[in-house]
Amino acid sequence: MKPETVGMSSTRLAQLDAVMKRRYVDGGYLPGMLTHIYRKGHLVHTGICGHMDIERDKPMREDAIFRIYSMSKPITAVALMMLVEEGLIGLDDTVHSHIPAWKDLGVYASGVPSLLSAAPASFMTTPVQRSMKIVDLATHTSGLTYGFMMRTAVDAAYRRAKVVDRQTQGGLQGMVDQLAQIPLDFSPGTAWNYSVAIDVLGYLVEKLSGISFGEFLRTRLFEPLGMNDTAFHVPSDKTERFTSCYQPEGKGPGLKLQDDARESTYASPPLLESGGGGLVSTAHDYLRFCRMMLNGGTLDGVQILSPKTVALFSLNFLPDGREVADMALPGMFSESGYAGVGFSLGCGVNVDVAKTRLPGSLGEYFWGGAAATAFWIDPKEQLTVVFMTQVIGSEARLTLRRDLRTLVYSAMMESFA
């Protein structure tokens, strides 16, 4: 069908492909890319260029499988909300009512984890100002952190314990046990800090459903939605479609291999099924997920959530309606810019279009992954976009998403907002 039938310009969509290819693939910042644009019930554009494996000269293909890293987070948030709808858990529940071992977690005051000894770290803590709630986990206001932050003694303790490592003994239960031994970085609700919190939500889904987290996702979400290539590993019969992952060779253009598709740790199932960053998927599968959300929780007759629950994803859950920029700890890393952004359930939400300095809509929600993948869902414009590539640690990540967003909205001929 012609893009013009849903209010988009064929000429300008071609320009999107040309600009992105010239600037990022031909420019040496990305090996290849795949873009799906879906509006008003139709896939209106697929852009594809470059390579999925440079060393083997394999062109990008539409059914390529990508590491989606933090784009796993909104999927985990949806799994949680499925259980909220069943009355098994509530966003205002205290976390310790579901994880009793966390009841007395305090906030770090002093102490340094030993990096040379296997002896337990000795920390001094102060009491939390209030108990951690489930909504704190969903919005990164829980007091948890990531080991790669390189900012505090708490994240150093995460590195020492290898929190959320794919081979963590005991899987998600083992991770929760590890976290019970490490103090919080800050009192819940007082700051925003990108963290392993969404992995904890995966643990709660596993505990409350009575089946493994991966099995829950497969039987309750992926199979019903026809997301047949989304999982925590890539089986051998799909290796040919798995992309290799790259990283910048230096400060400018140029790429070097980071994870070879033929020798990847993703070839076998992990011990820890990371809802915060462990999934692989295709552009087709992720678009199925986004279409379900854009359609109010139902796709092709399969209902995952109610429309009222899906509407929550367009709301800002940060305390007092604050923005991420107002609450983020210094030196913070995440998968998005902060200006004009609040935080919803497992993803960012646009709360001030002018502050983003980009075209968009209030209530549009989005996130990205460490390998420069990205998606957003704009209910007002009946639009969703899925962008796949595979470069980790690229400084071009944020300008890439800025350009993608600008060029997609520039291709509109009419607005419904």
N, C-alpha and C positions, 0 to 999 in steps of 0.2 A: 504494500500500500504506500501511497505517497505521503510523506511527512506533512504536507500542506493540509491534509484532511483532519489532522489533529492540531493544527495551528503552529506548525514548525516549518522552517525553510530548508529545502533540499540543498540550495546553494550554500547557505551558511553552515549546515552540517558538514558539507564537503570541506568548507574552510576550517572547521574545527579539526578534522582529520589532518589536513595539510599543515596547520600550525603546530599541532602536537607532535606530528611525525618529524617535522623539520627541527623543532626546538629541542625535543627530548630524545628521540631515537637516532635521527641523523646527527644530532648534536653530541651523542655519546654519553648521555645520562641514563638512558633506559635501554635494555636489550630489545624490548618490544612491548606492545600494549594491546589491550582489547577493551572496547567500550560498548556498553549497551545503554541505549536511551529508550525509555518506555513512557508513553503518555496516553492518557484517555483510553486505556484498555488495549493499546497496541505497541508492539516493538517497532519504533519508528526509525531506529538507526543502529547499525553495528559497525564500529570502526575497528580495523585490525591491521597491524603492521609490525615489522621487525621480526625478532626471533624469540623462541621459547628456550632455545639452547644454542648459544653462539658457537661453542666448541665443535658441535656436531652439525652446524649449519642447518638447524631445524627451524623452519619458518613458524611463526606464531600460528596456532590453530584455534578454532572457535571452541573446541571441546577440551582445551588445555586445562590442567589441574594446577592450582596455585596454593601456596601457603598464605592463608588469609590473616594469620596472627590475630591482632585485636579486633578484626571484624567478626571474630568468634563471640565477642562480648554481647552484642545485641541479640544474637541467637540464644545465649545463655539467659539473658534477661527475659526473653519470651518464654523459655522453659520455666523459669521461676513464676512468671505471671500465669501460666497454665495451672500451676499448683495453687496460686492465690485464688484463682477462679473456682477451684475445687474446695476451698475452705481449709486447706492444709497448712497455710502460713499467711501472715499478713505483713505488709510493709512496715507497720508500726510495732511488730513483735520485737522484743529484745533478742539479740543474737544468742545470748547465753541461755535463753529458754529452749533453744534448739541445739546449742553446743555448750553443755554445762561446764566443761573444762575451761571455758573462757570467762567464767563469771567474775573472777578476781583479776583480770588483766588490768595492769596499771599503765600509766604513761611514763615513758623514759625520762629519767632525771639525770642519771650519771652512770658511768661504767663503760668499759670497752670490751667487746668480745675478743677472746684470744684467737688469733689467726694461725698460731703455731701449735696450739694444744687442742686435744680433743675434749678437754674438761669443759663443763657447762659454763657459759658466760655468767658473770655476776653483775646484775643490774640493780640500781636503786630506782624506784618508781614512785610516782605520786598517784593518788586516786583519780579516776575519770570524773569529769564534771557531770556527765550523765551516761547511762548505759548505751552501748552501741546497739543500733537498730538495723533491721534488714534494709531499710531505705538508705542507710549510710553505706552499706555494702554496694548497693546498686548505683550510688552516685559518687563513689570515691571520697566520701567524707568520714570514713570509718576509723581512721587512725592507722590503718595498714599502709604498707609501702611496697616498693619493688627493690630487689637487690641491686639492680643496675643504676640506681639513682646516684650513687657515689656522693652522698650528701651528709649522712648521719651515722652514728654508731648502730642505729637500728637497722638501716639497710645493709650495713657491714655484717650484722648478724644474719640477715637473710642470705647474703652471699656465702657465708660460712656454712649455713645449713643447706644451701642449694634449694631454697624454697621454690616450688613449682618446676623443678627439674623433671623432664619427661620420664626419668627412671627412678623417681622417688619411691622408696620401698613403702608399701602400704597404700600407694596411690593417693587419692584425695583425703582419705582418713589419715594417712601418714603426714600429709601437708598440714592438716588441721592440728595434729598433735605437735608438729614442729612449732606452729604459730602460737600454741599455748605456752611455749617456753620463752617467747620473745615479747618484750613490752611494746606497747603502741607508740607510734611516732608523735601523736598528738591526741587530745581528747576528742572523741567522736562529735562531729557536727561543727567543729571550730575551724576547719581548714579543708581544702580540696587537694588531694594528693593521689596521682595515678598509681594504681596498686593491684595487688593480687586479689582484691576483694571479690571480683567477678568469679574467680576460681572457687572462692568460698561459697558463692551462690550455687556453683555446679555441685559442690559437695552436698549442700542442702537439698538440691533436687534429687541427688542420689539417695540420700538418707530417707527423705520423705516418700519417695516413690517406691523404695524397696528394691530397685534394680540399679545396675551401674549407670552412671551418667551417660556414657556412650550408648548404652542400650535404650535409655529413655529418649535420647535425641533421635536415634535411628527409627524406633517404632512409633514414637508419638509425633515427630516433627518431619524428619527427612523422608521417610517412605510415604507418609500421607501426602506430602507436597511434591513428590517426584524428584527430590534432591538426591539422586542416586550416586553422585560422585562426591558427596560431602561426608567426611569422616575424620578420625584422628590419625589415620595412616593411609598410605597408598598401596593397595595390593599389587602383586607382581603383574597381574594381567592388565593393569592400568599404568605401569611405569612409563610406557612409551608416550603417554600423554602428560606426564609430570614435567613441569618446568624446572630448569635449573635456576638457582637464586644467585644474584650477583651483589657486589658492593663496589663503591667508588675506588678507583685505583689511586687517586690522590685528591687534591683539592678541586680540580676542575673536571672536565669530561674524561671518560675512560673507565672501563669496568674490569673487574677481575672476579673469578668464580668464588662464591661464598659457600654454596652447598650444591654439589653435583647431584642431579636427579637420579643418576644411576647408582650412587653410593650414599644416599641420604638416610638419615636416621628415621625419616618418615616411612621407610619401607616396611617397618614392623610396628605393631601396636605398642603404644607407650604404657608404662605402669600407671602414670598419672594422666588422666584425661582432662586437659586444661581448657576450661570454658572461657578463660581469659585470653588465650592465644594459641590453642593447639590444633585448630581445624585446618583442613585443606578443602578446597571447593573449586567449582568452575563458575564462570560468569553466568552461565545458564542457570545453575542451581541457586546462586545468590540472588539472581533476579527473581526466581520463583519465591524466595523468602520475602524479598522486598514487595513483590506484587501482592502477596498475601496481606502484608501490613498496609499497603496503599489501599487495598480493597476492604479494609475494616476487619481483618482477621480471618477472612474466608477466601479460598482459591479453588476454582473448579469444583465447587460443591463440598469441599472439605473445610470445616470450621476449626481453626486453631484457637482463636481468642474471640471475645465479643468486641463489637465496635467501640463500646465505652472503655474497655481496657486498652485497646489500641490507641484511643485518643489520649491516654495518659502519656504516651511517648512524645507527644507534642508539647508537653508542659515542663516547666523548670521546677525541679524538686529541691534545689539548693535552699538553705535556710533564708527566710525573709526575701526570697526572690532574687538573691544576689547572683552575680555572674562569676564564672570560673576565674576570670582575671582578678576579681576582688578577694578570692579565697585561696588561690593557688600558692603553695609554698615556694620560696625563692629557688631558682635553679631547676624548676620543674620541667620534666619532659612529658610529652604526650603525643597523640597522633593528630593534633589539630591546633590551629591558632585559637586564641582565647577571646579576642575582641568580639563583643556582642553575643557571646555564647553562654548559655546556662547549661545545666546538666539534667538529663532525664534518666530513664531506666537503661543503663548500660551504654548510653550514647549521648553526644552533645545535642543541643537544641538551639535554634536561632531565636534569640529574645530581643535583639536590637539590630535591625538590618543595616542602619546607618553606620553603626560601630564596626560592622564586619567589613565595610567599604567594598562590598561585593553585591551583585544582584542576588536576590533570594526572597524567602517568605518567612514571616513569623510562624513559629511552630514547625518548621521543617527540621527534621532530625537526621543525624549523620554520624559517621565515624570512619576511621581508616585503619590500616594495618602497618606494621613495621617495615614491610617490603613495598611500601608506597601504594598499596591498593586503597580504594576509597569507594564509598557509596553515600548517597543521600536520598531521602524520601521527602517530597514536597506535596503534602495532601492538598493544599490550596490550588496548586497548579496541576494536580492529578499527574504528577511526574515522579519517576524514580530513575536514578543513574547508577550503574555499576561500572567501576573502572578497575581493571586488573593489569598488573605488571609484576616484576619480581626483582627489586633492588633494595637491599637493606642498608640503613645508615646513610641514605642519600640526603645531602643538604638541599637538593632540588625538590624534596617532597612537598613542602608547603607552597612553593611557587607553582608546582605542577598542579596542585588541587585548586589554587586560585585561578590558573589559566583554564583548567577544565570547566570550572563553574562559570566563569565569565563567558566562555565560548558556547556552552550549552544554553544558557539563558539568552545569549545574543541571537541564537537561532530561532527564538520564539517570534511568531507573527501575531499572536494574541495571548493575552493574560486573563486568567480566571480569578485572580486574587483581588 
